[in-house]
């Protein structure tokens, strides 16, 4: 089994796999709910089979085959005179031999997590993302670490950045669902009903996308999820009619529900920048 203390980790992909496993071992549950449970995205219909973790790594909640393979680091040797752990810098130098500076930061983050030092892991991941900003999976992991540390504002910032960067990356679908769940919960905690409804709607649309891919097909489940997404996004639009993100998501919900005219109307309203509010007053949302 590869270990961060040995040069068996010879690629960034292997480091990514170890880091992902270590973050998840810290207690974060990525997707929900498992079959038969209740939760913010639960439905009264059949269980959402695609969100149920599969295989031996079920507690982590990740089962997307496109994710890096889950690697469980070997256990630390028992303390003793002849098997003392080398200093952190020496361990990192061995683990990162032949790697790029960015990969060394990932090795340092993983080493910090193995020691239970989340602040050091956060520092390393922040430095990594400054060098490699187009790394949404590591941004998601950074957001999870900030959340575990109780730093809600920083976690929220990185979750929001992640969902926008990952929107057209199907391999990150389940992490997107998890991020929208986190953002919805944060909005509810601060009493922001409109934002909570928006993220609930976005998350339900992604769950509907997963349901659409089921084999055998589950059209009834897809219809139920898109219907709930539509209701949530309509609520968000009533509360925040000039928010273009809400209108764009609502257009997608209308499209998936088969309401092409309504979807076109929402897109046109966003494009023109003139959006009617609930009182019938035209709001110019475009900055000239």
C-alpha positions in Angstrom: 0.0 0.0 0.0 1.5 3.4 -1.0 2.6 5.5 2.0 3.5 9.2 2.2 6.7 8.2 4.0 8.1 6.1 1.1 8.9 7.1 -2.4 6.2 4.8 -3.7 4.1 7.9 -4.5 5.6 8.8 -7.8 2.9 10.9 -9.4 0.6 13.8 -8.7 -2.4 11.4 -9.3 -1.2 9.2 -6.4 -0.8 12.2 -4.1 -4.2 13.4 -5.1 -5.7 10.0 -4.2 -4.0 10.0 -0.8 -5.0 13.6 -0.1 -8.6 12.9 -1.1 -8.7 9.9 1.2 -7.2 11.8 4.1 -9.7 14.7 3.8 -12.6 12.3 3.7 -11.3 10.4 6.7 -11.6 13.7 8.6 -15.3 13.2 8.8 -16.8 14.9 5.7 -19.7 13.2 4.0 -19.8 14.2 0.3 -23.1 13.2 -1.0 -26.4 12.5 0.5 -28.7 11.2 1.3 -28.1 7.4 1.3 -31.0 5.2 0.4 -34.0 5.5 2.7 -32.7 8.6 4.6 -34.2 12.0 4.9 -32.3 15.2 4.1 -32.4 18.5 2.3 -32.6 16.8 -1.1 -34.7 13.8 0.0 -37.8 12.8 -1.9 -40.9 10.8 -1.2 -40.3 8.6 -4.2 -37.8 5.8 -4.8 -34.4 6.1 -3.2 -31.8 8.0 -5.3 -29.6 5.0 -6.0 -26.8 6.9 -7.6 -26.0 8.8 -4.4 -25.6 5.7 -2.3 -21.9 5.1 -1.7 -20.6 1.9 -3.2 -17.8 -0.4 -2.4 -15.5 -0.6 0.6 -15.0 3.2 0.7 -18.7 3.8 1.5 -18.2 5.9 4.7 -16.4 8.5 2.6 -19.4 9.0 0.3 -17.3 8.9 -2.9 -17.9 6.3 -5.4 -17.5 8.1 -8.7 -15.2 5.9 -10.9 -13.7 9.0 -12.5 -12.3 10.2 -9.2 -8.8 9.1 -8.2 -8.7 5.7 -6.6 -9.1 5.8 -2.8 -5.8 5.1 -1.2 -5.6 4.3 2.5 -2.2 5.3 3.9 -0.4 2.7 5.9 -0.6 2.9 9.6 2.1 4.7 11.5 4.7 2.5 13.2 4.4 2.2 16.9 6.6 4.6 18.8 10.0 3.2 19.6 13.7 3.9 19.8 14.5 2.6 16.3 11.4 3.7 14.4 11.0 7.3 15.3 9.2 9.4 12.6 11.7 11.6 10.6 11.3 15.4 10.8 8.5 16.8 8.6 10.8 18.4 6.1 12.8 15.2 5.6 9.6 13.2 5.2 8.3 15.6 2.6 11.6 15.6 0.8 11.5 11.8 0.4 7.8 11.7 -0.6 8.2 14.5 -3.1 11.4 13.3 -4.8 11.2 14.1 -8.5 7.9 16.1 -8.2 7.1 19.6 -9.2 6.9 22.4 -6.5 3.1 22.2 -6.8 3.1 18.5 -6.2 5.3 19.0 -3.1 2.7 21.3 -1.7 0.1 18.5 -2.1 2.5 16.1 -0.3 2.9 18.6 2.5 -0.9 18.9 2.8 -1.3 15.2 2.9 1.5 14.8 5.5 -0.1 17.5 7.6 -3.5 15.8 7.5 -1.9 12.5 8.6 -0.6 14.3 11.7 -4.0 15.8 12.3 -2.7 19.3 11.5 -5.6 20.8 9.5 -4.3 24.4 9.6 -1.0 23.3 8.1 -2.9 21.4 5.4 -5.0 24.4 4.7 -1.9 26.6 4.3 -0.4 24.1 1.9 -3.5 23.8 -0.2 -3.9 27.6 -0.3 -0.4 27.9 -1.7 -1.1 25.1 -4.2 -4.2 26.8 -5.5 -2.3 30.0 -6.0 0.0 28.1 -8.3 -2.7 25.9 -9.8 -6.0 27.9 -9.6 -7.8 25.6 -12.1 -7.9 22.7 -9.7 -11.6 22.4 -8.6 -11.3 19.1 -6.7 -8.6 20.5 -4.4 -10.6 23.7 -4.0 -13.5 21.5 -2.8 -11.2 19.7 -0.4 -9.9 23.1 0.9 -13.5 24.2 1.5 -14.2 21.0 3.4 -11.1 21.6 5.7 -12.2 25.2 6.4 -15.7 23.9 7.3 -14.2 21.4 9.6 -12.1 24.1 11.3 -15.3 26.2 11.8 -14.2 29.0 9.4 -17.5 29.3 7.6 -16.8 32.5 5.6 -13.7 31.0 4.0 -15.4 27.6 3.4 -18.3 29.4 1.7 -16.0 31.4 -0.6 -14.3 28.2 -1.8 -17.5 26.2 -2.2 -18.9 29.0 -4.3 -15.8 29.2 -6.4 -15.9 25.4 -6.8 -19.5 25.1 -8.0 -18.9 27.7 -10.7 -15.7 26.1 -11.9 -17.1 22.6 -11.9 -20.4 23.3 -13.5 -19.4 21.9 -16.9 -17.3 19.0 -15.5 -19.5 15.9 -15.2 -16.8 13.9 -13.4 -17.3 16.3 -10.4 -21.1 15.9 -10.3 -21.2 14.4 -6.8 -18.9 16.9 -5.3 -21.1 19.7 -6.9 -24.1 18.2 -5.2 -22.2 18.1 -1.9 -21.1 21.7 -2.3 -24.6 23.0 -3.0 -25.8 21.1 0.1 -23.1 22.8 2.2 -24.0 26.2 0.7 -27.7 25.6 1.3 -27.1 24.7 5.0 -24.9 27.8 5.5 -27.6 30.0 4.0 -30.2 28.5 6.2 -28.0 29.1 9.3 -27.7 32.8 8.5 -31.4 33.1 7.6 -30.9 33.7 3.8 -33.9 31.9 2.5 -33.4 33.0 -1.1 -29.9 31.7 -1.3 -30.9 28.5 0.4 -33.6 27.9 -2.1 -31.2 28.6 -5.0 -28.7 26.1 -3.9 -31.4 23.5 -3.1 -32.7 23.9 -6.6 -29.3 23.6 -8.1 -28.5 20.5 -6.1 -31.8 18.9 -7.1 -31.1 19.6 -10.8 -27.8 17.8 -10.4 -29.5 14.9 -8.7 -32.0 14.8 -11.5 -29.1 14.6 -13.9 -27.7 11.6 -12.0 -31.2 10.0 -12.1 -31.4 10.5 -15.9 -28.3 8.4 -16.3 -29.6 5.4 -14.3 -29.7 2.0 -15.9 -32.4 0.9 -16.2 -33.9 4.4 -16.8 -36.0 6.0 -13.9 -38.1 8.6 -15.7 -40.5 9.0 -12.7 -37.6 9.8 -10.3 -36.1 12.3 -12.8 -39.5 14.0 -13.2 -39.9 14.2 -9.4 -36.5 15.7 -8.8 -36.8 18.3 -11.6 -40.2 19.3 -10.3 -38.8 19.9 -6.8 -35.9 21.8 -8.3 -38.4 24.0 -10.2 -40.3 24.8 -7.1 -37.2 25.7 -5.2 -35.9 28.0 -7.9 -39.3 29.6 -8.4 -39.2 30.5 -4.7 -35.7 31.9 -5.1 -36.8 34.0 -8.1 -39.8 35.4 -6.1 -37.4 36.5 -3.3 -34.6 37.7 -5.6 -36.0 38.5 -9.0 -32.9 40.4 -10.3 -30.4 37.7 -9.5 -29.2 36.4 -12.9 -27.8 33.2 -11.4 -31.3 32.3 -10.1 -32.9 33.1 -13.5 -30.4 31.0 -15.4 -30.9 28.0 -13.1 -34.6 28.5 -13.4 -34.3 28.5 -17.2 -32.5 25.1 -17.0 -35.2 23.7 -14.6 -38.0 24.8 -17.0 -36.1 23.2 -19.9 -35.7 19.9 -18.1 -39.4 20.0 -17.2 -40.4 20.5 -20.8 -41.4 24.2 -20.6 -39.3 25.5 -23.5 -41.2 28.8 -23.8 -40.7 29.6 -20.1 -37.0 28.7 -20.3 -36.5 31.0 -23.3 -38.3 33.8 -21.5 -35.9 33.5 -18.5 -32.8 33.5 -20.7 -34.1 36.5 -22.6 -34.8 38.4 -19.4 -31.2 37.7 -18.2 -29.8 38.7 -21.6 -31.6 41.9 -21.8 -31.1 42.8 -18.2 -34.7 43.8 -17.7 -36.4 41.5 -15.2 -39.9 42.0 -13.8 -40.2 41.9 -10.1 -43.2 40.4 -8.2 -44.9 43.9 -8.2 -44.7 44.2 -12.0 -42.0 46.8 -11.9 -39.2 46.4 -14.5 -35.8 46.1 -12.8 -32.7 47.0 -14.9 -30.1 44.6 -13.8 -27.5 45.6 -16.4 -24.7 47.9 -15.5 -24.1 50.3 -18.4 
